[in-house]
Amino acid sequence: MSQSNPLSAPKFFGFNTPNLHLIEDAVPWAIPTQFEVNDALISLLQAGCPITRIYPLAIGFGMAHITSSPYSEGNWTRIPGTGNPNLYANDELFKALDQAISSAGDLGVKIIFPFIDQADWWGGVPVFAEMHYLTADRFYTDPTVISNFMAVVRYVVTRNNTVSGIQYRNDPAIYAWETGNELAFKSSSDNKVPSVWTLGLAKLLKHGLNVKQYVIDGSDSKYGWNADVIRDPLIDGFTGHYYQLSDEQLASLGTWKSISLAGSIACLVLGVSFFVAMVLSIFKPSWFGIKTEKKTLFSYVASYSKGGKREVSRKLWAIATFSLLLVFTIATFSAAAALHFGTTLGPGSYASQFIADHDLIVTQNKKLFYVGEFGLSPLKDLQELLVAVNSSQALGALLWSFRFHSRNGGFWNHIEEGDSQSYHLPGFDVNKTIPGEFMKTGFGNDERAVVDLIKNYADNNGAPKDMRYYQKPPVGEPVLFPPDNFLNSSSAGKMFEVNFKWRGSTGARNYIVERAAGNGTNDFHVLYSGISDAVASGIPMLSDQLSAGNVFSYRVRVQRDDHQRKPLRQLCAGNGPHISAGPNSQGAADAQPPPPRHFTISNDRRRRTSVGL
């Protein structure tokens, strides 16, 4: 693909959005609603992040885009060109993919699309090979497996989007195709994907299908790339993923850091020695064979004398002695600093890995390069990497990973190995639980700092922003759901605990909850402010205590800086002979609020009923 000066274009900084087309964090897995897709995309634009990366196609025997065994439920399309076995596409999941790509195009977000995962999180290479009754290492070498995978790629790339009508290969909403996610040929000594496989896929995309997007080698960057692939014009660029190193790599890194530390100390000692010698040469020049009656070396060199050439030679020797000691002092201190820096930003750090990859791909071979994934590490590692990317010719960097609002209230959340959690926009602090009032909100302890770091780089990258959403107020009004349950917390005193949740507004960090006596006709008063919806999907955000014999109405609104009031969703709770509730609306975020709904609490918990009003 040809684009004008991509290496000099403004860099993109942002997030991976792996669940934009399929939510793995739902049980069972679920297709995103239009609200969830829009929430994800608009959240990115609010943060100044116009490019994102989704997860590859799901491969397997259950909720999957591609399978060899279509189950009875759902519609399936046989993929042309496949055989032994025939492979089928899940029409419902591909329509969800259509919707995600079309919505991205409408809103101005571009998507990086990897075809298949090396790991089996979503089936990936192992399951694709398993469908052919082969082991994962045969994925890159077996002719039938390769032929069927190329047919799958052809099916995807030539697909007509059922929403926009644009073929994927021509769709400007797709920024780049990656041959896969962290691909590796584990049967080879160097784990590198065979060149013939990578270049064969690139040839199909470029010459056979004439894609209008970049073709990126999706090999696992920690194993490097074959030289012939790097040089081949069919490959536009490469992507680096930077995470914690393996135990073997960490052991090697430990040895290297020990050597660096010892060298740093040795150079520091030498530097101090040379510095002392340099100072002594100034005030005790005779110690260095410089004969003079002057008090200092400088006064001697600057003095006038009639010694002729011999005196000139002595002064030159004095200057040379001082200069040599100065050079040695600077050199040894510099070496000590470099070696010390190497113990903190050594070959195992994110930044140093990126710098080495960037030098190979961009500096030496003039190819495109970007950081496709990084994260799961302390803030310092992320900062160092972003500094390196920002000062390079890389296209940008995408953090792993971002999850959006849930249709059920709160956010989808993903916990990685080591208890690292996904990030959520606009970024939230962790707040402790206050029994009987607030639920614990927030996710990872570093979320607010990390999100702000990414947003800062996105803010200052020089790229034009979508001013419909960039740094604008939250989009859409919160939708307050009927209380999940009524708990008799003190039957003697007839006190009841009511738990509330709502579907949030895109870009909102805090909400105000108001309450009025009666059925919503009286004045509302602020019950709580600064309430966050940063909880996992479907978890209540607020609890209120009610006494029997009273009726209350509730509403929630975004806590805006300008304090402007918008139409509010109302909901009522009270005491009576039964519980009654209206339908649980799942409409668009900007839909008009329905009439108030009234809820009554029964004193006999065994007689719960539910009827619409």
KESE-961797 format. One line per 5 residues: their letters; for each residue x, y, z of C-alpha. Coordinates in pm, 1 decimal. Layout:
% residues N
a) X Y Z; ... .
This chain:
% residues 613
msqsn) 0.0 0.0 0.0; 121.4 345.6 -79.2; 60.1 634.4 158.8; 238.9 968.2 167.2; 524.1 990.2 415.8 .
plsap) 385.3 754.1 683.1; 713.2 771.3 876.5; 680.8 1147.1 915.2; 308.3 1148.8 995.7; 189.6 1226.6 1351.3 .
kffgf) 217.5 924.3 1576.5; -81.6 743.9 1718.9; -101.7 656.4 2087.3; -390.9 458.3 2226.5; -527.2 121.9 2329.1 .
ntpnl) -601.1 -225.3 2201.3; -977.0 -291.7 2204.9; -981.7 -671.2 2175.9; -1354.0 -714.5 2245.6; -1489.8 -463.8 1995.8 .
hlied) -1641.9 -746.4 1790.5; -1677.1 -1028.8 2047.6; -1689.5 -1000.5 2427.7; -1483.9 -1276.7 2587.7; -1544.6 -1136.8 2936.1 .
avpwa) -1915.8 -1219.5 2923.5; -2034.6 -1561.1 3040.6; -2110.8 -1701.3 2792.4; -1925.6 -1492.8 2534.4; -2147.1 -1226.4 2382.1 .
iptqf) -2181.3 -1006.4 2078.0; -2142.4 -636.4 2164.2; -2453.0 -421.4 2145.9; -2453.3 -105.6 1938.6; -2432.2 93.9 2263.0 .
evnda) -2117.5 -96.3 2363.4; -1952.8 -55.7 2022.9; -2023.8 317.1 2017.5; -1914.5 356.2 2378.3; -1579.2 196.6 2295.8 .
lisll) -1516.3 402.1 1982.3; -1632.4 736.7 2122.0; -1428.1 677.3 2439.0; -1118.6 641.9 2221.5; -1198.7 960.5 2030.5 .
qagcp) -1258.4 1149.4 2356.1; -906.2 1047.5 2457.9; -757.4 1151.4 2122.3; -691.6 793.9 2006.9; -802.5 747.4 1642.2 .
itriy) -645.7 403.1 1586.3; -716.8 82.3 1775.5; -644.7 -287.7 1737.3; -894.0 -570.4 1776.5; -829.9 -934.0 1862.7 .
plaig) -805.5 -1195.2 1585.3; -1083.3 -1419.0 1459.8; -1211.0 -1679.8 1705.4; -1139.0 -2030.8 1581.4; -1304.2 -2340.9 1724.3 .
fgmah) -1608.2 -2541.6 1805.0; -1823.7 -2305.5 2012.6; -1865.9 -1926.6 1989.7; -1628.2 -1886.3 1695.3; -1600.1 -1704.7 1365.6 .
itssp) -1453.7 -2009.7 1191.5; -1524.2 -2377.7 1257.1; -1522.6 -2718.1 1091.6; -1824.5 -2835.1 1292.2; -2113.5 -2586.8 1271.5 .
ysegn) -2364.0 -2645.3 1548.7; -2735.4 -2647.8 1481.1; -2805.0 -2302.8 1623.2; -2723.2 -2004.7 1406.4; -2652.9 -1958.1 1038.3 .
wtrip) -2329.7 -2078.2 883.5; -2173.7 -2019.0 545.5; -1933.5 -2266.8 390.5; -1607.8 -2089.0 306.3; -1527.4 -2138.1 -62.9 .
gtgnp) -1198.6 -2310.9 -136.9; -1183.7 -2508.2 187.6; -1188.4 -2885.2 205.8; -1073.4 -3182.9 406.9; -1234.7 -3050.5 619.8 .
nlyan) -1481.1 -2791.4 496.5; -1470.1 -2476.0 704.6; -1766.3 -2256.8 791.2; -1814.4 -1892.4 887.7; -2051.0 -1788.1 1165.9 .
delfk) -2284.6 -1537.9 998.8; -2393.5 -1380.1 1327.7; -2038.0 -1313.1 1444.2; -1930.8 -1179.6 1107.2; -2228.6 -941.7 1108.0 .
aldqa) -2109.5 -820.5 1448.8; -1767.1 -766.5 1293.0; -1938.3 -578.2 1008.2; -2109.5 -354.3 1262.3; -1787.9 -282.5 1452.0 .
issag) -1595.9 -190.8 1135.6; -1882.4 14.8 991.5; -1928.7 204.8 1318.0; -1555.2 272.1 1331.6; -1569.5 410.7 980.0 .
dlgvk) -1867.0 631.4 1061.4; -1700.0 771.5 1372.7; -1351.0 806.7 1225.9; -1161.5 532.3 1408.9; -924.6 305.1 1215.7 .
iifpf) -879.6 -62.9 1304.1; -574.3 -288.2 1293.2; -695.3 -641.3 1210.0; -482.1 -949.3 1291.5; -607.2 -1268.5 1123.7 .
idqad) -524.3 -1542.5 1376.1; -370.7 -1583.5 1721.1; -68.7 -1801.2 1791.3; -208.8 -1894.4 2132.7; -534.1 -2075.7 2197.4 .
wwggv) -709.9 -1795.8 2389.9; -954.6 -1764.6 2100.5; -871.6 -2098.0 1940.4; -596.2 -1965.8 1720.4; -328.2 -2171.0 1550.2 .
pvfae) -362.8 -2475.8 1781.3; -735.4 -2519.3 1716.6; -707.9 -2443.1 1345.0; -454.2 -2725.2 1319.1; -665.3 -2946.0 1545.2 .
mhylt) -958.7 -2911.8 1305.1; -729.1 -3083.7 1052.9; -628.4 -3350.1 1309.3; -277.3 -3209.5 1321.2; -54.0 -3054.0 1582.8 .
adrfy) 0.0 -2676.6 1598.5; 346.9 -2689.9 1438.2; 190.0 -2820.0 1113.6; -7.3 -2498.5 1069.8; 285.5 -2340.7 887.0 .
tdptv) 391.7 -2640.8 680.5; 97.2 -2867.6 594.2; -33.7 -2791.7 241.4; -400.2 -2854.3 327.7; -390.0 -2638.3 641.1 .
isnfm) -215.3 -2357.9 453.0; -463.5 -2379.3 164.4; -762.0 -2366.6 399.1; -619.5 -2075.7 595.6; -555.4 -1881.0 275.0 .
avvry) -918.2 -1948.4 179.0; -1030.8 -1807.7 514.3; -821.1 -1495.5 455.0; -970.5 -1457.9 109.1; -1322.4 -1492.4 253.7 .
vvtrn) -1255.5 -1224.6 516.1; -1078.5 -974.1 295.9; -1331.3 -992.9 12.2; -1632.6 -983.8 242.7; -1896.4 -724.4 164.5 .
ntvsg) -1980.5 -544.8 486.5; -2353.2 -601.4 542.3; -2386.6 -260.8 712.6; -2172.7 -27.8 500.8; -2165.5 -225.8 175.2 .
iqyrn) -1787.1 -178.8 150.3; -1560.0 -475.3 88.9; -1313.4 -517.8 370.7; -1015.8 -491.6 135.7; -1132.3 -147.3 22.8 .
dpaiy) -1251.5 -15.6 358.3; -1056.9 288.0 487.9; -1178.3 200.9 839.0; -925.1 -84.3 836.2; -577.8 60.5 886.4 .
awetg) -371.4 -255.0 846.0; -386.2 -633.7 817.6; -154.9 -827.1 1048.1; -66.7 -1179.1 935.9; -147.1 -1283.3 1293.1 .
nelaf) -94.3 -1213.0 1658.9; 247.1 -1305.8 1802.2; 300.7 -1582.4 1548.0; 585.2 -1827.3 1610.7; 696.8 -2160.0 1462.2 .
ksssd) 788.9 -2346.2 1778.5; 934.2 -2643.5 1589.5; 1220.2 -2438.2 1447.6; 1535.9 -2360.3 1638.0; 1474.6 -1983.9 1631.4 .
nkvps) 1090.5 -1989.3 1658.1; 1060.8 -1769.4 1350.5; 766.9 -1819.7 1117.2; 879.9 -1973.3 785.6; 943.5 -1702.8 528.8 .
vwtlg) 754.2 -1895.6 261.8; 438.0 -1886.2 477.4; 457.4 -1513.8 556.9; 544.6 -1409.2 203.0; 283.0 -1642.0 57.0 .
lakll) 12.6 -1472.4 264.9; 149.3 -1126.7 179.1; 147.4 -1216.4 -191.2; -216.6 -1324.7 -167.2; -312.4 -999.6 3.6 .
khgln) -112.9 -767.5 -219.2; -123.4 -931.1 -561.2; -416.1 -1172.1 -536.8; -664.0 -955.7 -347.0; -523.6 -606.5 -401.5 .
vkqyv) -588.8 -484.8 -48.4; -581.0 -109.4 6.0; -438.1 -133.1 357.5; -92.3 -197.6 499.9; 24.8 -559.2 525.4 .
idgsd) 209.6 -611.5 853.4; 410.4 -916.1 961.3; 243.4 -1032.8 1282.3; 532.4 -1250.4 1399.8; 623.0 -1246.3 1768.0 .
skygw) 880.5 -968.1 1789.5; 1078.8 -1129.2 2070.3; 1202.9 -1391.7 1822.4; 1287.1 -1140.7 1551.2; 1220.3 -1168.9 1178.4 .
nadvi) 1382.0 -1346.6 886.4; 1606.6 -1120.5 681.0; 1436.7 -1207.5 350.4; 1096.2 -1113.2 497.2; 1229.2 -779.2 621.9 .
rdpli) 1368.3 -696.1 278.2; 1068.8 -815.6 74.8; 855.6 -530.0 -67.4; 538.0 -734.7 -13.3; 565.6 -661.1 359.2 .
dgftg) 492.3 -299.4 447.2; 600.0 -320.0 807.0; 629.1 -496.8 1139.9; 491.0 -472.7 1490.0; 655.8 -510.7 1829.3 .
hyyql) 494.1 -652.3 2143.5; 668.4 -578.4 2470.5; 596.3 -763.5 2792.3; 784.4 -920.8 3080.7; 1061.8 -1154.5 2963.9 .
sdeql) 1070.4 -1531.9 3001.5; 1260.9 -1695.4 3290.0; 1547.9 -1784.4 3055.3; 1567.3 -1430.0 2923.7; 1548.1 -1287.8 3274.2 .
aslgt) 1836.6 -1514.3 3383.9; 2051.7 -1388.4 3095.8; 1945.9 -1033.7 3176.4; 2047.4 -1082.4 3540.6; 2396.1 -1190.7 3434.8 .
wksis) 2426.8 -894.5 3200.8; 2313.8 -651.1 3469.8; 2563.9 -795.4 3718.6; 2845.3 -739.4 3469.3; 2715.5 -387.9 3395.3 .
lagsi) 2700.7 -303.0 3763.7; 3058.0 -423.3 3822.7; 3178.6 -228.8 3519.5; 2993.4 80.7 3634.9; 3159.9 67.5 3976.7 .
aclvl) 3505.2 10.9 3821.3; 3462.4 305.4 3584.7; 3339.3 522.6 3869.0; 3651.9 443.8 4073.9; 3873.6 519.7 3775.2 .
gvsff) 3682.1 838.3 3708.0; 3732.6 960.4 4062.9; 4104.1 876.2 4036.5; 4146.3 1068.7 3712.6; 3948.8 1361.3 3854.7 .
vamvl) 4174.0 1378.1 4161.8; 4482.1 1359.1 3938.0; 4343.7 1636.4 3720.7; 4289.8 1861.9 4023.1; 4640.0 1786.0 4154.5 .
sifkp) 4790.6 1869.2 3815.2; 4642.8 2217.4 3853.9; 4770.1 2288.2 4205.1; 5074.8 2057.4 4218.9; 5213.4 2066.6 3864.2 .
swfgi) 5558.3 1959.9 3985.6; 5416.0 1618.7 4074.4; 5363.2 1562.0 3703.4; 5712.4 1669.0 3591.0; 5618.4 2029.4 3523.6 .
ktekk) 5885.5 2257.3 3670.0; 5754.6 2600.6 3760.4; 5757.1 2849.3 4042.7; 5397.6 2947.7 3973.7; 5128.2 2837.7 4220.4 .
tlfsy) 4900.3 2676.4 3963.7; 4925.6 2513.4 3623.5; 4700.4 2777.3 3470.9; 4912.2 3069.6 3597.5; 5222.7 2898.3 3461.9 .
vasys) 5076.5 2844.5 3114.5; 4948.2 3201.2 3103.3; 5277.4 3356.4 3222.9; 5532.4 3520.4 2994.7; 5883.7 3380.3 2992.6 .
kggkr) 6199.9 3399.3 2783.0; 6272.3 3030.0 2777.6; 6244.9 3001.2 2402.6; 6140.9 2676.0 2236.8; 6228.1 2471.8 2543.2 .
evsrk) 5986.9 2670.2 2758.7; 5717.3 2644.8 2491.8; 5761.5 2266.0 2490.7; 5721.9 2258.5 2869.3; 5400.5 2455.4 2850.1 .
lwaia) 5266.6 2230.8 2573.8; 5346.8 1932.2 2793.0; 5157.8 2094.2 3079.9; 4854.8 2158.5 2857.2; 4867.5 1804.1 2718.6 .
tfsll) 4887.9 1652.5 3068.4; 4585.8 1843.5 3191.4; 4388.0 1777.2 2871.3; 4458.2 1404.5 2884.3; 4347.9 1379.9 3247.2 .
lvfti) 4032.2 1578.6 3163.7; 3948.3 1344.7 2873.7; 4004.5 1036.2 3087.9; 3785.7 1183.3 3362.8; 3498.7 1257.5 3127.2 .
atfsa) 3531.0 922.4 2949.9; 3530.5 710.8 3265.4; 3244.1 899.9 3427.6; 3045.3 871.0 3103.6; 3114.1 498.0 3087.0 .
aaalh) 3005.6 459.0 3450.1; 2682.7 646.0 3379.5; 2613.0 443.7 3063.5; 2669.7 113.4 3240.0; 2455.6 223.6 3533.9 .
fgttl) 2182.8 331.2 3293.2; 2214.8 -10.3 3133.0; 2130.1 -180.0 3461.5; 1795.2 1.7 3465.0; 1731.6 37.1 3090.7 .
gpgsy) 1910.1 -278.1 2981.9; 1845.2 -523.1 2698.2; 1539.3 -654.0 2881.7; 1357.2 -322.5 2923.2; 1064.9 -235.3 2699.4 .
asqfi) 1243.9 71.5 2568.7; 1569.3 -107.3 2483.5; 1382.1 -388.2 2307.3; 1191.0 -131.2 2104.7; 1505.8 67.0 2017.8 .
adhdl) 1679.4 -246.3 1886.7; 1375.5 -348.4 1679.6; 1326.0 5.0 1547.8; 1689.9 26.1 1441.5; 1660.1 -298.6 1246.2 .
ivtqn) 1323.1 -232.1 1083.3; 1315.4 144.5 1029.1; 1671.1 273.3 1037.3; 1835.5 -10.3 845.6; 1552.1 -133.5 622.1 .
kklfy) 1318.7 168.0 588.3; 1004.2 -29.9 674.4; 706.1 72.1 886.2; 705.7 -20.0 1252.9; 469.0 30.4 1546.2 .
vgefg) 418.4 -105.9 1895.5; 111.7 -325.8 1862.4; 98.4 -422.1 2230.0; 273.4 -332.7 2553.3; 179.0 -329.3 2918.9 .
lsplk) 143.2 -550.4 3229.2; 436.0 -372.6 3389.5; 508.4 -84.4 3628.9; 443.0 268.8 3511.0; 815.8 339.4 3479.5 .
dlqel) 854.9 76.2 3205.0; 562.9 221.1 3011.8; 697.3 575.8 3042.7; 1041.1 475.7 2913.9; 889.1 297.8 2614.4 .
lvavn) 665.9 591.6 2523.0; 961.4 830.2 2543.7; 1152.1 605.0 2303.3; 857.8 575.1 2062.9; 792.2 946.9 2066.1 .
ssqal) 1150.3 1025.8 1968.8; 1160.3 763.3 1691.8; 1015.3 716.7 1345.0; 772.0 449.0 1464.0; 407.3 496.2 1368.5 .
gallw) 282.2 476.3 1727.2; 204.2 254.0 2023.8; -108.1 79.6 2157.5; -142.6 -23.7 2521.2; -288.8 -359.9 2621.4 .
sfrfh) -587.1 -333.9 2677.8; -911.0 -132.2 2700.3; -1261.3 -249.0 2799.2; -1578.0 -44.1 2751.9; -1910.8 7.1 2930.9 .
srngg) -2138.4 -294.1 2973.6; -2502.3 -305.8 2870.2; -2571.7 -436.5 3222.7; -2415.4 -139.3 3400.6; -2052.6 -86.3 3495.6 .
fwnhi) -1773.4 -197.7 3263.7; -1649.1 -516.8 3113.0; -1325.0 -606.8 3285.0; -1042.4 -849.5 3213.5; -788.7 -981.9 3463.2 .
eegds) -456.0 -1089.3 3318.0; -191.0 -1315.6 3461.1; -33.4 -1156.1 3766.1; -361.9 -980.2 3851.7; -307.9 -696.8 3604.9 .
qsyhl) -641.9 -561.0 3488.3; -772.8 -403.7 3172.7; -804.6 -25.7 3149.0; -1124.0 176.9 3127.6; -1183.8 525.9 2995.8 .
pgfdv) -1167.8 800.7 3102.7; -956.4 632.2 3374.6; -1059.5 567.1 3734.8; -909.1 571.5 4081.6; -971.9 284.5 4322.0 .
nktip) -1213.5 378.2 4600.4; -1268.3 169.4 4909.8; -1600.7 16.7 5009.7; -1811.0 204.9 5264.2; -2053.3 -51.1 5412.6 .
gefmk) -2415.9 36.3 5357.1; -2342.0 316.5 5111.4; -2079.3 297.4 4839.3; -1955.1 -13.3 4666.0; -1585.7 -52.7 4592.7 .
tgfgn) -1512.0 109.8 4258.1; -1209.6 117.0 4034.6; -995.7 -154.9 3884.1; -615.4 -159.6 3877.1; -436.0 66.5 4124.7 .
derav) -238.2 226.5 3842.7; -527.1 277.5 3599.9; -570.7 652.9 3638.7; -197.6 720.4 3606.3; -151.8 489.9 3305.9 .
vdlik) -457.8 618.7 3120.0; -352.0 978.5 3182.6; -4.9 892.0 3049.6; -146.0 756.5 2722.7; -386.7 1048.6 2687.8 .
nyadn) -100.8 1294.3 2742.0; 95.8 1146.3 2451.6; -218.4 1135.6 2237.7; -291.1 1499.7 2325.8; 52.2 1616.4 2215.9 .
ngapk) 114.9 1403.3 1907.7; 22.4 1679.1 1664.1; -249.5 1475.1 1493.1; -586.7 1636.2 1417.4; -856.9 1541.2 1668.7 .
dmryy) -1224.7 1465.5 1619.0; -1368.2 1778.0 1776.3; -1713.0 1619.8 1803.9; -1583.5 1417.2 2096.2; -1225.8 1512.6 2183.1 .
qkppv) -1215.3 1651.4 2539.1; -1588.7 1713.9 2519.8; -1851.2 1639.3 2789.3; -1976.4 1281.6 2830.4; -2201.2 1144.8 2557.9 .
gepvl) -2546.7 1008.0 2639.0; -2738.4 1003.4 2964.9; -2708.4 728.5 3226.8; -2987.1 469.2 3225.1; -3093.4 379.7 3579.6 .
fppdn) -3206.2 18.3 3614.0; -3465.1 -113.3 3860.9; -3301.0 -224.0 4186.8; -3150.0 -569.6 4166.8; -3305.0 -680.4 4492.1 .
flnss) -3447.8 -573.5 4822.8; -3269.8 -712.4 5127.3; -3426.7 -714.2 5470.9; -3125.1 -589.0 5663.5; -3314.0 -540.9 5992.7 .
sagkm) -3649.1 -709.5 6006.8; -3709.8 -586.1 6361.2; -3674.3 -225.2 6254.6; -3821.7 -284.8 5909.2; -3518.3 -136.4 5735.1 .
fevnf) -3441.3 -239.1 5379.6; -3124.0 -216.7 5170.5; -3175.2 -119.8 4806.8; -2887.0 -166.4 4558.2; -2871.7 50.1 4248.1 .
kwrgs) -2685.5 28.6 3918.9; -2704.7 211.6 3591.2; -2567.5 201.9 3241.0; -2310.4 476.6 3225.6; -2248.3 771.0 2997.0 .
tgarn) -1954.1 754.4 2759.6; -1664.6 950.1 2905.4; -1820.6 1015.2 3246.2; -1614.4 959.4 3559.6; -1866.1 1051.1 3832.1 .
yiver) -2241.3 1073.8 3880.4; -2488.8 1246.0 4109.7; -2771.3 1041.6 4261.9; -3079.9 1233.8 4373.1; -3383.9 1130.6 4574.9 .
aagng) -3730.8 1274.2 4623.1; -4008.4 1176.7 4858.9; -4312.3 1029.6 4690.8; -4360.3 931.3 4329.3; -4126.0 1182.5 4166.9 .
tndfh) -4351.9 1488.3 4171.8; -4168.9 1649.7 4463.2; -3833.8 1828.9 4448.1; -3527.3 1609.9 4411.1; -3233.8 1657.1 4646.5 .
vlysg) -2877.2 1534.9 4605.5; -2835.6 1210.5 4794.8; -2476.9 1137.5 4686.9; -2229.1 1299.7 4449.4; -1899.8 1176.5 4311.2 .
isdav) -2037.6 824.4 4262.0; -1838.4 617.3 4011.9; -1967.9 339.4 3787.0; -1619.9 181.5 3768.4; -1735.4 -166.3 3866.3 .
asgip) -1745.4 -497.1 3681.6; -2044.6 -561.9 3458.1; -2374.5 -588.3 3644.6; -2235.6 -504.5 3989.7; -2435.0 -246.6 4192.1 .
mlsdq) -2269.0 89.5 4247.5; -2471.6 230.5 4533.6; -2674.1 106.1 4828.2; -2940.8 303.2 5012.0; -3126.8 227.4 5335.5 .
lsagn) -3504.3 268.2 5339.4; -3748.0 240.4 5624.2; -4084.3 74.6 5580.9; -4382.3 295.8 5519.2; -4210.0 547.8 5290.0 .
vfsyr) -4201.1 594.1 4913.6; -3904.6 750.6 4735.2; -3808.5 833.1 4377.0; -3448.8 822.0 4249.6; -3265.5 960.5 3952.6 .
vrvqr) -2902.7 974.0 3838.2; -2717.1 1224.9 3625.1; -2362.9 1285.1 3508.2; -2160.8 1507.9 3738.5; -2065.5 1776.8 3488.2 .
ddhqr) -1830.3 2062.7 3548.1; -2084.3 2306.6 3409.9; -2359.9 2161.1 3632.2; -2602.5 2162.1 3342.7; -2903.8 1944.5 3398.4 .
kplrq) -3014.9 1705.7 3130.2; -3325.6 1485.1 3101.3; -3304.2 1231.1 3381.2; -3409.0 869.3 3417.7; -3629.8 832.5 3726.8 .
lcagn) -3698.7 531.9 3942.8; -3897.8 498.5 4263.6; -3886.6 272.5 4567.5; -4109.6 241.5 4871.1; -4307.2 16.5 5107.1 .
gphis) -4626.1 -173.0 5025.7; -4784.0 -512.4 4977.9; -4580.2 -619.0 4675.9; -4291.1 -533.5 4441.6; -4379.1 -386.7 4104.9 .
agpns) -4147.2 -287.4 3824.0; -4162.8 -176.7 3465.5; -3952.2 -318.5 3182.3; -3573.0 -301.3 3207.2; -3497.4 -72.9 2914.5 .
qgaad) -3178.0 -140.7 2715.3; -3229.4 138.4 2461.2; -2983.9 385.3 2314.4; -2788.7 601.8 2552.3; -2946.1 916.2 2413.9 .
aqppp) -3304.9 787.3 2427.3; -3562.5 1001.1 2608.2; -3620.2 888.4 2966.4; -3939.7 690.5 3023.4; -4201.0 794.2 3281.6 .
prhft) -4113.1 730.7 3647.9; -4150.9 374.9 3773.3; -4260.1 298.1 4128.2; -4124.1 13.8 4340.4; -4273.0 -106.2 4664.8 .
isndr) -4122.5 -335.5 4924.9; -4317.7 -623.3 5071.1; -4287.2 -706.5 5440.2; -4330.9 -1072.0 5346.8; -4030.9 -1166.5 5133.6 .
rrrts) -4195.6 -1495.1 5031.2; -4472.6 -1310.7 4843.4; -4255.9 -1129.7 4587.1; -4422.3 -1068.9 4254.7; -4336.3 -848.4 3961.6 .
vgl) -4579.1 -671.4 3730.8; -4532.9 -393.3 3477.3; -4682.5 -53.5 3539.5 .
